[in-house]
């Protein structure tokens, strides 16, 4: 069976793994400078973010934030892919969302200063930005552009979660895979996702909650529909509208 995303035994699981150990991280100013919300801030607010925030390089499998721990940071993905999930005592899990490059999340829990409701786990090697809760609240209190961004973010995030619940309850596997991919290309939440996404079948399976073999079958079907094109550890979206429409008749 044609399986362009499956890694050979001798090949790295992901293109990033083919690289040597990551070098020094870029300066915070360069990393935050790529965030549209940061560029709208007044100079004094930008200085506040740069003075109090931090960046970490995380490997695949790293737990970045724990469920039921205090929400001490608003978290963004400069590069990589994270998932938001919960796991019970037996190890069974439920993934709420994937967060690719350019995505920010957790503003709801940070606003309420509540315990985080999910685990944050790196699916790929990821460069992750952390804005402290007090810095976030200072921006919310004093920066109108930031407040507008957060309102927009909360609105889009609510729509994403409602769609995720709907999809998990009503759609077949092929449609769930299509919708999970379409969400990763949402320009409002993930503005840095271009027409191509570096992701393996195993990684996509972690987001959707099905086996790599079943992911492969779904991707083959979506490729036949002309919605996407498959390459090694990469998905090129040919028609995002068509991808987002898969399974609509089931709802």
BAFI-3210 file (N, C-alpha, C; in Angstrom, 3 decimals, decimal comma, padded with zeros to 6 digits):
// residues 251
n [1|2|3|4|5|6|7|8|9|10|11|12|13|14|15|16|17|18|19|20|21|22|23|24|25|26|27|28|29|30|31|32|33|34|35|36|37|38|39|40|41|42|43|44|45|46|47|48|49|50|51|52|53|54|55|56|57|58|59|60|61|62|63|64|65|66|67|68|69|70|71|72|73|74|75|76|77|78|79|80|81|82|83|84|85|86|87|88|89|90|91|92|93|94|95|96|97|98|99|100|101|102|103|104|105|106|107|108|109|110|111|112|113|114|115|116|117|118|119|120|121|122|123|124|125|126|127|128|129|130|131|132|133|134|135|136|137|138|139|140|141|142|143|144|145|146|147|148|149|150|151|152|153|154|155|156|157|158|159|160|161|162|163|164|165|166|167|168|169|170|171|172|173|174|175|176|177|178|179|180|181|182|183|184|185|186|187|188|189|190|191|192|193|194|195|196|197|198|199|200|201|202|203|204|205|206|207|208|209|210|211|212|213|214|215|216|217|218|219|220|221|222|223|224|225|226|227|228|229|230|231|232|233|234|235|236|237|238|239|240|241|242|243|244|245|246|247|248|249|250|251]
n.u [000,856|000,484|002,380|003,356|003,936|004,972|007,724|010,884|012,731|015,354|015,288|014,874|012,196|010,991|011,533|012,920|014,342|016,479|018,383|021,284|021,968|020,024|021,063|022,018|019,184|017,259|017,235|014,849|013,511|013,565|012,036|009,497|008,966|007,924|005,315|002,067|000,357|002,160|003,518|001,644|001,684|002,394|005,639|006,524|005,035|005,877|008,503|008,038|007,031|009,283|011,113|010,122|009,342|010,044|011,847|011,800|013,392|011,837|011,583|010,144|007,481|007,917|006,422|004,945|003,274|001,368|-001,715|-004,101|-002,268|-001,158|-002,018|000,426|001,533|000,942|000,982|002,888|003,606|006,484|007,843|007,038|004,956|002,327|000,176|-003,001|-004,288|-006,016|-005,516|-006,524|-006,321|-005,751|-004,365|-005,680|-006,520|-007,638|-007,577|-007,778|-006,969|-004,626|-001,694|-000,050|002,867|002,993|000,701|-001,146|-002,211|-004,355|-005,303|-007,792|-007,678|-005,563|-006,569|-008,525|-006,935|-006,818|-006,527|-004,807|-006,586|-005,799|-003,201|-000,198|001,587|004,513|004,498|006,253|009,728|009,965|009,900|009,124|007,242|006,845|004,719|004,456|001,778|001,180|002,283|000,711|-001,792|-001,197|-000,864|-003,441|-004,867|-003,907|-003,382|-005,028|-004,888|-003,916|-005,965|-008,046|-006,993|-006,999|-009,753|-010,616|-009,137|-010,208|-012,819|-012,428|-011,170|-013,187|-014,994|-013,447|-013,246|-015,942|-016,456|-014,665|-015,751|-018,226|-017,304|-015,992|-018,101|-019,942|-018,804|-017,324|-014,177|-012,544|-013,565|-013,101|-010,315|-009,889|-011,114|-009,589|-007,122|-007,844|-008,388|-005,827|-004,918|-006,212|-006,341|-006,889|-006,341|-003,884|-001,705|000,772|000,861|001,528|000,798|001,754|002,333|004,500|004,368|004,085|002,448|002,078|002,209|-000,025|-001,953|-001,826|-003,115|-005,696|-006,501|-006,449|-005,110|-001,884|-002,051|-004,749|-004,916|-003,352|-005,002|-007,142|-005,871|-005,073|-007,557|-008,384|-006,468|-007,167|-009,533|-008,595|-008,046|-005,689|-002,103|000,305|003,511|006,819|006,570|005,061|002,323|000,644|-001,681|-004,001|-006,539|-008,066|-010,687|-012,167|-011,159|-012,104|-014,791|-015,265|-017,226|-019,297|-021,888|-022,573|-023,370]
n.v [-001,211|002,165|004,439|007,184|008,748|007,174|006,288|004,912|002,118|002,963|005,648|009,002|009,743|012,107|015,025|017,014|015,530|014,646|016,518|017,755|018,137|020,825|024,200|027,305|029,092|031,569|035,129|036,433|038,684|038,337|036,025|036,670|038,790|037,698|037,227|038,249|039,536|040,574|042,501|044,486|045,753|048,516|050,128|050,063|047,981|045,848|045,723|044,919|042,304|041,044|041,271|039,630|037,153|033,786|031,232|027,857|024,868|022,001|018,454|015,751|014,197|015,392|016,693|019,691|021,295|020,532|018,841|020,065|021,577|024,854|027,511|029,029|030,257|031,779|030,176|029,701|028,459|028,590|027,079|023,835|021,216|020,760|018,956|019,120|017,428|014,939|012,363|009,296|007,266|004,727|005,178|005,745|008,173|011,460|013,651|017,088|019,113|020,000|022,008|023,871|025,497|028,973|029,077|030,047|029,399|028,609|030,896|031,193|029,760|031,138|033,733|033,299|032,410|029,725|026,155|024,224|022,556|020,416|018,246|019,396|018,411|017,764|016,865|016,894|017,878|021,016|024,595|026,619|029,269|031,201|033,210|034,889|034,631|036,992|038,954|038,627|039,448|042,102|043,153|042,703|044,472|046,979|047,274|047,926|046,833|044,255|043,230|043,129|041,187|038,924|038,569|037,939|035,599|033,907|033,625|032,263|029,966|028,796|028,123|026,191|024,136|023,406|022,412|020,254|018,520|017,967|016,700|014,416|012,983|012,563|012,060|009,829|007,980|008,805|011,360|012,599|012,681|014,405|016,763|017,262|017,853|020,104|021,922|022,444|024,113|026,465|029,813|031,876|030,983|029,725|031,243|030,869|028,511|027,238|026,198|023,644|020,973|019,660|016,552|013,314|010,134|008,761|010,847|012,352|010,477|010,536|012,905|012,523|010,175|007,554|004,563|004,409|002,968|003,204|005,930|006,180|004,967|006,776|009,124|008,365|008,223|010,889|012,073|011,009|012,350|014,796|016,732|016,942|016,417|013,902|013,526|012,505|012,319|014,657|016,802|018,266|020,680|020,884|021,798|023,540|024,241|022,077|020,053|020,861|020,485|017,803|015,217|016,820|016,209|014,300|015,499]
n.w [000,000|-000,830|001,018|001,800|004,022|005,967|007,995|007,110|008,575|009,042|008,837|010,128|012,432|012,005|009,982|011,437|013,258|011,883|012,040|013,737|017,279|018,494|017,917|019,574|020,765|018,984|019,738|022,098|021,138|018,373|018,102|019,261|017,619|015,340|015,883|015,286|017,139|018,987|017,530|017,354|019,768|021,998|022,334|025,067|026,104|024,555|025,482|028,110|027,752|026,590|028,663|030,657|029,718|028,470|026,597|025,476|024,336|023,362|023,407|021,445|023,083|025,520|028,463|028,684|030,161|033,027|033,672|035,988|037,310|038,413|036,188|035,040|032,868|029,687|026,630|023,675|020,360|018,692|016,782|015,654|017,056|019,250|021,550|023,190|025,809|027,822|030,258|031,742|034,784|033,851|031,577|029,250|026,794|025,740|023,138|022,801|021,064|018,481|018,351|016,135|014,647|015,369|016,860|019,791|023,138|025,980|027,153|028,393|030,876|032,008|032,243|034,195|036,191|036,942|037,655|035,241|032,663|031,141|029,836|028,349|025,673|023,800|020,451|018,376|018,092|019,491|019,603|022,187|023,550|026,523|028,297|031,286|033,711|035,172|033,536|031,277|032,328|032,913|030,349|029,388|030,944|030,205|027,482|024,622|021,932|022,551|024,166|022,303|020,599|022,302|022,812|020,223|019,911|021,926|020,981|018,542|019,501|021,054|019,028|017,727|019,675|019,999|017,438|017,461|019,402|018,212|015,839|016,835|017,855|015,776|013,234|010,763|010,616|008,421|007,868|010,333|010,372|008,207|009,176|011,471|010,314|008,795|010,843|011,789|009,864|010,222|009,697|011,479|014,072|013,756|012,273|011,080|009,709|006,674|003,263|003,499|005,810|008,121|009,219|010,595|009,948|012,321|014,203|013,430|014,016|016,795|017,318|016,291|017,427|016,464|014,865|013,171|010,803|010,129|009,807|007,523|005,586|005,566|004,697|002,137|000,894|001,078|-000,511|-002,988|-003,356|-004,027|-002,173|-000,774|-000,947|-000,626|000,842|001,919|005,333|005,280|004,556|001,954|001,493|-000,963|-001,569|000,643|001,269|000,227|001,846|004,367|003,979|003,990|005,207|006,057|005,321|007,133|009,396]
ca.u [000,000|001,211|002,464|004,424|004,275|005,554|009,175|011,608|013,379|016,623|015,082|014,349|010,739|010,525|012,665|013,703|015,221|017,667|019,334|022,071|021,389|019,723|022,007|021,440|017,898|017,302|016,856|013,407|012,970|013,357|010,947|008,229|008,756|007,164|003,925|001,292|-000,167|003,272|003,861|000,647|001,849|003,217|007,018|006,693|004,432|006,810|009,637|007,571|006,976|010,640|011,821|009,571|009,005|011,169|011,683|012,382|013,409|011,236|011,672|008,910|007,138|008,044|005,221|005,274|002,449|000,608|-003,113|-004,382|-001,227|-001,516|-001,765|001,391|002,011|000,290|001,978|002,853|004,496|007,231|008,032|006,789|003,570|001,939|-001,215|-003,673|-004,966|-006,150|-005,313|-007,011|-005,364|-005,389|-003,571|-006,513|-006,445|-008,526|-006,897|-008,685|-006,523|-003,213|-001,293|001,147|003,646|002,219|-000,470|-001,098|-003,347|-004,391|-005,678|-008,944|-007,221|-004,699|-007,444|-009,204|-005,906|-007,289|-005,686|-004,912|-007,544|-005,285|-001,755|000,368|002,650|005,139|004,450|007,510|010,660|009,248|010,375|007,915|007,331|006,072|004,445|003,931|000,385|001,099|002,551|-000,507|-002,831|-000,788|-001,205|-004,895|-005,375|-003,371|-003,158|-006,241|-004,641|-003,797|-007,305|-008,773|-006,466|-007,441|-011,177|-010,655|-008,580|-011,184|-013,945|-012,018|-010,889|-014,477|-015,495|-012,655|-013,600|-017,288|-016,314|-013,970|-016,719|-019,162|-016,650|-015,699|-019,348|-020,810|-018,125|-016,523|-012,745|-012,011|-013,974|-012,411|-008,949|-009,973|-011,428|-008,436|-006,133|-008,350|-008,229|-004,425|-004,687|-007,080|-005,459|-007,171|-005,658|-002,530|-001,374|002,057|000,742|001,423|000,065|002,346|002,494|005,423|003,767|004,068|001,170|002,006|001,896|-001,418|-002,749|-001,886|-004,101|-007,037|-006,835|-006,581|-003,822|-001,191|-002,564|-006,052|-004,602|-002,879|-006,164|-007,904|-005,110|-005,155|-008,872|-008,405|-005,641|-007,970|-010,534|-007,929|-007,963|-004,312|-001,074|001,162|004,940|007,416|006,375|004,549|001,020|000,415|-003,110|-004,262|-007,835|-008,472|-012,142|-012,631|-010,790|-013,002|-016,163|-015,381|-018,025|-020,360|-023,196|-022,844|-023,782]
ca.v [000,000|003,442|004,958|008,172|009,400|006,228|006,364|003,661|001,814|003,668|007,085|009,685|009,775|013,427|015,732|017,756|014,617|014,423|017,564|017,545|018,800|022,215|025,210|028,330|029,633|032,990|036,067|036,559|039,739|037,770|035,057|037,376|039,675|036,992|037,105|039,425|040,260|041,292|043,660|045,546|046,339|049,716|049,760|049,718|046,667|044,890|045,607|044,133|040,904|040,534|041,234|038,672|035,877|032,882|030,274|026,545|023,865|020,791|017,288|014,982|013,452|016,220|017,320|021,107|021,789|019,420|019,007|020,372|022,462|026,261|028,049|030,096|030,862|031,714|029,398|029,790|027,567|029,258|026,054|022,490|020,770|020,308|018,529|019,361|016,156|014,439|010,927|008,787|006,449|003,542|005,599|006,149|009,616|012,194|014,842|018,181|019,958|020,132|023,413|023,958|026,737|030,203|029,007|030,394|028,756|028,655|032,214|031,083|029,379|032,206|034,836|032,923|031,947|028,440|025,008|023,865|021,465|019,400|018,132|019,943|017,468|017,995|015,753|017,039|018,850|022,288|025,795|027,043|030,560|031,259|034,548|034,697|035,017|038,396|039,759|038,526|040,293|043,498|043,519|042,715|045,659|048,257|047,305|047,674|045,857|042,914|042,820|042,756|039,904|037,857|038,341|037,227|034,273|033,137|033,325|031,217|028,736|028,198|027,486|024,994|023,085|022,930|021,585|019,018|017,644|017,551|015,774|013,150|012,264|012,350|011,779|008,618|008,231|009,595|012,755|013,126|013,005|015,608|017,927|017,531|018,537|021,431|022,785|022,858|025,140|027,607|030,986|032,752|030,463|029,267|032,037|030,510|027,265|027,478|025,139|022,346|020,685|018,559|015,689|011,904|009,473|008,462|012,098|012,678|009,526|011,001|013,986|012,051|009,075|006,287|003,961|004,921|002,269|003,786|007,271|006,012|004,724|008,022|010,067|007,917|008,614|012,350|012,392|010,685|013,412|016,002|017,736|017,075|015,637|013,316|013,361|011,881|013,091|015,984|016,885|019,508|020,901|021,383|022,492|023,593|024,247|020,703|019,300|021,259|020,044|016,345|014,763|017,763|015,565|013,419|016,321]
ca.w [000,000|-000,901|002,395|001,697|005,283|006,910|008,049|006,999|009,854|009,220|008,641|011,309|012,511|011,575|009,392|012,424|013,969|011,077|012,364|014,943|018,444|018,140|018,374|020,454|020,337|018,631|020,792|022,293|020,279|017,043|018,174|019,451|016,483|014,310|016,350|014,873|018,309|019,617|016,705|017,556|021,099|022,170|022,687|026,482|026,326|023,968|026,403|029,250|027,327|026,390|029,944|031,610|029,084|028,227|025,509|025,746|023,275|023,919|022,540|021,304|024,285|026,726|029,022|028,814|031,270|033,586|034,053|037,393|037,851|038,194|034,842|035,308|031,625|028,383|025,897|022,222|019,619|017,617|015,748|016,149|017,169|020,583|021,682|024,456|026,028|029,186|030,385|033,017|035,533|033,067|030,437|028,113|026,628|024,836|022,637|022,486|019,957|018,168|018,210|015,304|014,683|015,321|017,722|021,217|023,795|027,438|027,669|029,283|032,215|032,521|032,652|035,443|037,139|037,430|037,348|033,826|032,507|030,227|029,673|027,118|025,325|022,496|019,503|017,649|018,680|019,400|020,281|022,882|024,231|027,761|028,827|032,641|033,939|035,590|032,345|030,468|032,919|032,754|028,973|029,266|031,644|029,727|026,035|023,852|020,866|023,111|024,586|021,086|020,135|023,200|022,544|018,943|020,157|022,697|020,102|017,608|020,242|021,396|017,816|017,468|020,622|019,663|016,239|017,825|020,070|017,167|014,924|017,510|018,134|014,620|011,970|010,631|010,795|007,310|008,052|011,515|009,952|007,373|010,005|012,337|009,481|008,447|012,013|011,889|008,846|010,528|009,707|012,615|015,256|013,437|011,081|010,481|008,956|005,243|002,558|003,818|007,230|008,384|010,233|010,225|010,195|013,754|014,896|013,138|014,783|018,179|017,391|015,965|018,323|015,745|014,542|011,994|009,627|009,767|009,292|006,153|004,733|005,437|003,881|000,747|000,391|000,937|-001,676|-004,167|-003,501|-004,493|-001,108|-000,304|-001,620|000,394|000,630|003,097|006,565|004,939|003,899|001,217|001,277|-002,309|-001,549|002,049|001,313|000,029|003,048|005,457|003,690|004,110|006,341|006,424|005,127|008,273|010,544]
c.u [000,878|001,198|003,539|004,803|004,941|007,069|009,776|012,348|014,635|016,486|014,598|012,845|010,183|011,718|013,522|014,688|016,489|018,740|020,150|021,399|021,178|020,741|021,336|020,132|018,044|016,895|015,339|012,793|012,697|012,179|009,594|007,924|007,992|005,693|003,156|000,799|000,920|003,588|002,852|000,834|002,658|004,620|007,194|006,087|005,287|007,993|009,263|007,557|008,380|011,395|011,365|009,267|010,252|010,829|012,363|012,358|012,924|011,327|010,327|008,682|007,252|006,675|005,573|004,495|001,543|-000,837|-003,217|-003,239|-001,653|-001,157|-000,858|001,835|000,950|001,340|001,776|003,865|005,187|007,444|007,776|005,312|003,337|000,530|-001,703|-004,552|-005,141|-005,985|-005,862|-005,979|-004,910|-004,570|-004,374|-006,557|-007,482|-007,803|-007,921|-008,275|-005,036|-002,901|000,002|001,854|002,740|001,019|-000,175|-002,340|-003,245|-004,845|-006,876|-008,543|-006,343|-005,542|-008,075|-008,227|-006,318|-006,281|-005,903|-005,747|-007,032|-003,764|-001,361|001,612|003,196|005,026|005,721|008,465|010,087|009,970|009,153|008,173|006,387|005,954|003,826|002,523|000,269|001,374|001,323|-001,588|-002,480|-001,112|-002,716|-005,494|-005,001|-003,205|-004,438|-005,991|-004,546|-005,165|-008,136|-008,309|-006,998|-008,921|-011,346|-010,188|-009,588|-012,371|-013,604|-011,749|-012,189|-015,075|-014,761|-013,061|-014,998|-017,229|-015,654|-014,915|-017,718|-018,543|-016,412|-016,954|-020,064|-020,105|-017,436|-015,042|-012,178|-012,333|-013,298|-010,976|-008,951|-010,201|-010,280|-007,343|-006,581|-008,195|-006,797|-004,077|-005,604|-006,223|-005,702|-006,435|-004,191|-002,034|-000,083|002,005|000,539|000,650|000,583|002,524|003,411|004,881|003,773|002,688|001,006|001,613|000,447|-002,354|-002,884|-002,944|-005,524|-007,479|-007,104|-005,192|-003,201|-001,732|-003,897|-005,886|-004,180|-004,048|-006,959|-007,183|-005,134|-006,483|-008,947|-007,550|-006,415|-009,029|-009,930|-007,792|-006,538|-003,392|-000,087|002,606|005,512|007,290|005,869|003,197|000,903|-001,085|-003,304|-005,529|-008,357|-009,992|-012,713|-012,332|-011,769|-014,436|-016,359|-016,169|-019,167|-021,739|-023,553|-023,383|-025,216]
c.v [001,243|004,113|006,027|008,818|008,458|006,294|004,988|003,400|002,612|005,171|007,712|009,747|011,081|014,168|016,452|016,864|014,327|015,450|017,166|018,268|020,275|023,178|026,209|028,864|031,100|033,859|036,158|037,600|039,221|036,804|035,752|038,309|039,028|036,821|038,377|040,219|041,087|042,565|044,790|046,271|047,630|049,297|049,358|048,355|045,568|044,656|044,761|042,647|040,319|040,394|040,076|037,296|035,023|031,938|028,969|025,703|022,562|019,658|016,573|014,141|014,245|016,751|018,765|021,754|020,658|019,803|019,189|021,109|023,910|026,721|029,269|030,830|030,770|031,163|029,538|028,858|028,368|028,297|024,689|022,158|020,225|019,732|018,824|018,149|015,882|012,927|010,476|007,855|005,226|003,880|005,958|007,671|010,167|013,474|015,895|018,913|019,758|021,604|023,460|025,300|027,956|030,227|029,405|029,822|028,929|029,969|032,145|030,765|030,455|033,390|034,541|032,490|030,613|027,337|024,615|022,599|020,328|019,358|018,798|019,124|017,800|016,733|015,730|017,888|020,243|023,394|026,495|028,328|030,587|032,709|034,376|035,249|036,484|039,344|039,785|039,461|041,779|043,993|043,634|043,987|046,972|048,370|046,949|046,703|044,428|042,388|042,386|041,396|038,761|037,546|037,537|035,785|033,382|032,726|032,193|029,896|028,033|027,484|026,201|023,853|022,537|022,013|020,253|018,032|017,094|016,484|014,415|012,318|011,807|011,865|010,421|008,988|009,087|011,074|013,376|013,505|014,288|016,847|018,279|018,256|019,955|022,399|023,289|023,941|026,347|028,871|031,929|032,301|030,139|029,965|031,623|029,200|027,593|026,361|023,741|022,208|019,485|017,727|014,251|011,320|009,156|009,704|012,509|011,744|009,919|012,090|013,468|010,923|007,766|005,802|004,586|004,273|002,871|005,210|007,179|005,808|006,010|009,017|009,676|008,351|010,117|012,801|012,106|011,748|014,718|017,087|017,970|016,212|015,167|013,247|012,766|012,798|014,510|015,863|018,253|019,636|021,571|022,230|022,471|023,580|022,847|019,848|019,590|020,788|018,539|015,988|015,680|017,113|014,632|014,186|016,827]
c.w [000,000|000,465|002,471|003,000|006,258|006,840|007,843|008,293|010,107|009,108|009,921|011,263|011,989|011,010|010,406|013,143|013,176|011,381|013,575|016,088|018,129|018,711|019,282|019,886|019,955|019,814|020,880|021,368|018,873|017,032|018,307|018,280|015,349|014,678|016,012|016,077|018,975|018,850|016,850|018,886|021,051|022,606|024,147|026,813|025,700|024,901|027,619|028,915|027,218|027,707|030,822|031,019|028,885|027,074|025,904|024,479|023,890|022,906|022,474|022,553|025,564|027,152|029,352|029,947|031,719|033,865|035,568|038,090|037,608|036,779|034,972|034,056|030,534|027,440|024,391|021,591|018,520|016,455|016,367|016,186|018,570|020,520|023,090|024,714|027,510|029,160|031,729|033,645|034,749|031,835|029,206|028,030|025,681|024,436|022,239|021,217|019,717|017,982|017,403|015,462|014,533|016,241|019,157|021,876|025,310|028,013|028,623|030,711|032,835|032,993|034,006|036,539|037,772|037,118|035,891|033,680|031,634|030,308|028,357|026,796|023,940|021,646|018,664|018,482|018,432|020,147|020,852|023,658|025,432|028,229|030,215|032,805|034,336|034,423|031,441|031,006|032,810|031,349|028,799|029,876|030,968|028,215|025,290|022,695|021,392|023,541|023,388|020,576|020,989|022,990|021,253|019,128|020,889|021,831|019,141|018,308|020,643|020,189|017,504|018,395|020,343|018,445|016,567|018,492|019,059|016,280|015,568|017,738|016,862|013,357|011,964|010,638|009,671|007,490|009,267|011,179|009,134|008,221|010,943|011,564|009,156|009,611|012,140|010,874|009,038|010,636|010,871|013,873|014,989|012,173|010,391|009,708|007,488|004,574|002,858|005,321|007,376|009,535|009,720|010,488|011,677|014,546|014,667|013,894|016,237|018,347|017,216|016,897|017,618|015,343|013,301|010,726|009,169|009,256|007,834|005,192|004,498|004,538|002,409|000,123|000,151|-000,243|-002,961|-004,428|-004,010|-003,448|-000,651|-001,146|-000,560|-000,070|001,908|004,308|006,298|004,253|003,250|000,963|-000,079|-002,330|-000,117|002,183|001,170|001,253|004,180|005,229|003,846|005,371|006,724|006,297|006,288|009,483|010,357]
res [x|x|x|x|x|x|x|x|x|x|x|x|x|x|x|x|x|x|x|x|x|x|x|x|x|x|x|x|x|x|x|x|x|x|x|x|x|x|x|x|x|x|x|x|x|x|x|x|x|x|x|x|x|x|x|x|x|x|x|x|x|x|x|x|x|x|x|x|x|x|x|x|x|x|x|x|x|x|x|x|x|x|x|x|x|x|x|x|x|x|x|x|x|x|x|x|x|x|x|x|x|x|x|x|x|x|x|x|x|x|x|x|x|x|x|x|x|x|x|x|x|x|x|x|x|x|x|x|x|x|x|x|x|x|x|x|x|x|x|x|x|x|x|x|x|x|x|x|x|x|x|x|x|x|x|x|x|x|x|x|x|x|x|x|x|x|x|x|x|x|x|x|x|x|x|x|x|x|x|x|x|x|x|x|x|x|x|x|x|x|x|x|x|x|x|x|x|x|x|x|x|x|x|x|x|x|x|x|x|x|x|x|x|x|x|x|x|x|x|x|x|x|x|x|x|x|x|x|x|x|x|x|x|x|x|x|x|x|x|x|x|x|x|x|x|x|x|x|x|x|x]
***
